[in-house]
Amino acid sequence: MPPAAFGTQRDAFVSTRTSAAREAGGYHPVVELASLIDPSLPAPFVPASVFTGFQSANYWSATTNADNSTNAWNVNFNNGNVNTNNKTNTNDVWYVRGPMQESFY
């Protein structure tokens, strides 16, 4: 798995990506982010020994809602739910370095 960094996004979510940005890294696609949830673990539902410093919070994905392009998908690591929020909302981000697969968007 590529190195990751955690942070809080204070600006509007940016859903448009250039090829160069995809090569440099970015957010996880929603299917990839949601796949990290292990319901057998307590919140935040990820192994603490692997993901140190991970917060129980909403994390943006790189996936725009196909039915409403002003919304993007996010994963709630407080309760394990996958939801959509308006892109102007503030959620945490989990930034990933390295190329990302366009097919996940």
Order of alpha helices (4+ residues) and beta strands (2+ residues): beta-alpha-beta-alpha-beta-beta-beta-beta
